[in-house]
Amino acid sequence: MEYFVRGSVGGRVSKRPLAPMAILVLGLVGERPMHPYEMVQTTLERKEDRLARFRPGTLYHAVDRLAADGLIEVHEIQREGNRPERTVYTITEAGTEALAEALELILGRHPVEYPELYLALAESHSLPRSRVIELLSARLDAMRTDLDDCVDALEIVRAQGKPEMFFLDGGCRVATLRAQIEWVEDLLIRLREGTIEWLDDPGSPYSHPHSSSEADRPANQKALNP
């Protein structure tokens, strides 16, 4: 999702989309001046690479774009012996305003989103019951692994004494994963026990002769219900 914010470029007011990676970068340099490599390492340490499509090259591109838009600026250039120069950036007043505007838009609204999981669940009856059980079981394993990783990451940062304000997203992610895991576990129980009806159930009044479950119906049922 992108948010249009105002920035001053060459004395003119322009409007550009502030993408998730740009929000991450502005948040980092808003804490303290950083060079891009430090931004990458800090993002990875905090597990914030989960929050956007993250690649080091994408972050470097975001830094260049934000600097061109006047939302960040060079704080200093570090030189150490024969090592390459490191350009340290800090946030500008326009960048602080842009970050605040983007965060207010995100935190204060509950927009309509289109998660793929919800779409797949809505149409999952188009697959045979056994296949849905198989797929959701595999997804459940992945969700449990993800939850374990998130819990471990939270324990590490807490042990390091870092303020909770820096990993609120982790707490939200853990709570969301736990709720989703509990819901999927319950759904799998009902699918296995047959307490939730399905299109490929024998004699289902909802089945369609051309549905994907047709191929899974026994031959004698096909003869009875052509």
N, C-alpha and C positions, 0 to 999 in steps of 0.2 A: 504494500500500500504506500502511496506517495502523498505528501502534503505540500501544497504550494505556499511558499513563504516569501517575504520580501527581503531583498538584500540590496545594498548599495554598491554599484559597480561603476567606477569612473564618474562618480557624481550623479549617476542616473539611478533611479529606482527600477529594479527588474524583479521579475517573478519567476522562480524556478522551482521544480519539484524537489523536495527534500526526501530522499529515499532512506530506507532503514539503515543502510550502511553509513550514510551521512549523519544520521541521528547518533549512531554509535560513536563516530569520530568526534562529533561536537561534544558529546557527553564526556569523552575521555579528556580532550584538551580543555574542557570546562573545569575539570578537577585540578589539573596542573598542566603546564607546558610539557609536550612530549614530542619525540621524533617518531616517524612512522613505524620503525621497527619495534619501538617500545609499545606503540599502540597495538600492534599485532600480538605481541607477547602478553600484554595485559588482557586483551580480549580472550585469548586462549586460556589464560590462567583462571579467568572468571567464568569460563564456559559460555561466554556470550557469543561465540561463533554459532550457537544454536539459534540465535535470534534473527539472523539474516543469512542470505546466501553468501557465505564468507569464504574468501580466498585472499591471500596477502595482496595479490595484484589488484583485486577489487578495492581493497582498502586504500592502497596507494593512489588509485585513480580517484577515489572519493576525496582524498586529501588535496590532490591537484585541483579538482573541481571546486571544492570549498574555498581554497585559496584564491582561485580566479574570481569567485563570486564575492570575495571580501568578507566571508564568514569566519575564516581563520587567517592568521598572518604569521610571518616568521618572527619568532621570539629571539632566537640566536642560532648561530651556526657553530657547531662543536668541531674542533680539530684536535686529534690526538695522534702525534707522531706521523707514521706513514699510513694510518688507517683512513678510509674514505671519510669525507666530511659528512656530518649528520645535521640535517636541518630540523630544528626544534620549532614546533608551532604552538601558538596559543589562540584562544578564541577571541573574537572581536565583539564589540557591542552589538553589531548586527547579527553575529552568530549566536550570541546569547539570546537575543530576541527571537531568532528563527527557531532555536531549540525549544524555547519556552512555548512558542506558538504550536509547534508540532506535538509536544508532550501534552499540552492542554487539549488539543483536538483528540488525541488518542485516549487519554485517561477519562475525559469527560463524556465520551460518547459510547454507545453500544451499537456499532454499525452492523448491518446485515453482512455476514461472511458466508463463504461457500466451501466449507471443509469437504474434502473428498470422501472422508469416512462417512459423513452423513448421507451423501449422495449414494454411496455404495450400499449402505444399510437400507436406504429407502427402496432400492431396486434389488436387494439380495434375494428376494423370493423368486427371481428369475433363474436362479441357480438351484440345483438339487440340494436338498437339506444336508446330505452327507458332505457335499463339497463346501458348503458354507461353514459347517462345523470344522472341517479340515483347515480352511483358510483363517477363520477366526482364532482357532487354536494356535496357529503359527503367529498370527498378529499378537495374541496374548503373550506368547513367549517373548517377543520383541519388546512389548510394552513393559513387561516385568524387568527385562534387562535394562531398559532405558530408565525405569524407576530406580533400580539399584544404583546405576551410575549417578543419577541426580542426587540421591541420598548421600552417597559417598562424597560427592563434590561439596555438598553443603556441610558435611561433617568436617571436611578439610578446612574450608574457609572459616568455620566457627572455631576450630582448634587454633587457627592462626590469629584469632582475636580480631578479625576484620568486622567492621560495623555491618549490621544487617541491611542497612540501606543500600549496600552495594550488591546484594544478592536476593532482593525481593522477588525477582523473576523466578529464581530457583524454588522458593517456597510455593509460589503459585503453580509452577510446573509440577511439583511433587503432589500437591493437593489435587490437581486436575487429573494426573495420571492415575492416582489411587482411585478416584471416583470412576474413571473410565474403565479401569481394570475390574472393579467390582461389578459394574454394569455388564461388561462383556462376559464375565464369569457366570453371572446369573442367566444371561441369554443362552450361553452354551448349555447350561444345565437344562433349561426348558426345551432347547432344540433336541438334545439327546433323549430327554424323557418323552418328547412328543406332546408336551402340554401347550405348545404354540403351533397352530396349524400352518401347513406349508403347501405350496402349489403342487408339489409332487406327491402329496398324500393320496392314497387310494380313494377315489370317489370325491375328491375335493371339488366343491361347487365353483371354485375360483379358477380352476385350471383351464387352459386354452389349448386347443389341439395343435397349435403351432408354437407353443412355449418351449423353452429349452429343456423342460422336464419331460417332454414327450418321449424322448429317446430312452429315458430311464424307466419308463413304465413297463411292467412285465407284459409279455405278449398276450396273455389271457385278459388282462385289463384293457389292452388296446382293442381287443375284439369286442369286449363288453361296452367300452366307451370310445368308439372311434372318433 
